[in-house]
Amino acid sequence: MDRIASWLDALELWVVGLPFIPQFVLMLSVVIPISFSIAWILDKSLNFILSRLGRGSDQ
């Protein structure tokens, strides 16, 4: 666990040490795909749950 924590700390320090523009581009290239993936997973799972409860979007 200590190795993972130290690796993440080193990564964070590296990102914080970057100039603003590369830091901004790096964060957007990571955060946007993760956010879209989470939203897609939540959408599909909510649609599945609602269809099982008989409250699908076709009604």
Contact map, one row per residue, 1 for C-alpha under 8 A:
11111000000000000000000000000000000000000000000000000000000
11111100000000000000000000000000000000000000000000000000000
11111110000000000000000000000000000000000000000000000000000
11111111000000000000000000000000000000000000000000000000000
11111111100000000000000000000000000000000000000000000000000
01111111110000000000000000000000000000000000000000000000000
00111111111000000000000000000000000000000000000000000000000
00011111111100000000000000000000000000000000000000000000000
00001111111110000000000000000000000000000000000000000000000
00000111111111000000000000000000000000000000000000000000000
00000011111111100000000000000000000000000000000000000000000
00000001111111110000000000000000000000000000000000000000000
00000000111111111000000000000000000000000000000000000000000
00000000011111111100000000000000000000000000000000000000000
00000000001111111100001000000000000000000000000000000000000
00000000000111111100001000000000000000000000000000000000000
00000000000011111110000000000000000000000000000000000000000
00000000000001111111011000000000000000000000000000000000000
00000000000000001111111000000000000000000000000000000000000
00000000000000000111111100000000000000000000000000000000000
00000000000000000011111110000000000000000000000000000000000
00000000000000000111111111000000000000000000000000000000000
00000000000000110111111111100000000000000000000000000000000
00000000000000000001111111110000000000000000000000000000000
00000000000000000000111111111000000000000000000000000000000
00000000000000000000011111111100000000000000000000000000000
00000000000000000000001111111110000000000000000000000000000
00000000000000000000000111111111000000000000000000000000000
00000000000000000000000011111111100000000000000000000000000
00000000000000000000000001111111110000000000000000000000000
00000000000000000000000000111111111000000000000000000000000
00000000000000000000000000011111111100000000000000000000000
00000000000000000000000000001111111110000000000000000000000
00000000000000000000000000000111111111000000000000000000000
00000000000000000000000000000011111111100000000000000000000
00000000000000000000000000000001111111110000000000000000000
00000000000000000000000000000000111111111000000000000000000
00000000000000000000000000000000011111111100000000000000000
00000000000000000000000000000000001111111110000000000000000
00000000000000000000000000000000000111111111000000000000000
00000000000000000000000000000000000011111111100000000000000
00000000000000000000000000000000000001111111110000000000000
00000000000000000000000000000000000000111111111000000000000
00000000000000000000000000000000000000011111111100000000000
00000000000000000000000000000000000000001111111110000000000
00000000000000000000000000000000000000000111111111000000000
00000000000000000000000000000000000000000011111111100001100
00000000000000000000000000000000000000000001111111110000000
00000000000000000000000000000000000000000000111111111000000
00000000000000000000000000000000000000000000011111111111000
00000000000000000000000000000000000000000000001111111111100
00000000000000000000000000000000000000000000000111111111000
00000000000000000000000000000000000000000000000011111111000
00000000000000000000000000000000000000000000000001111111000
00000000000000000000000000000000000000000000000001111111101
00000000000000000000000000000000000000000000001001111111111
00000000000000000000000000000000000000000000001000100011111
00000000000000000000000000000000000000000000000000000001111
00000000000000000000000000000000000000000000000000000011111
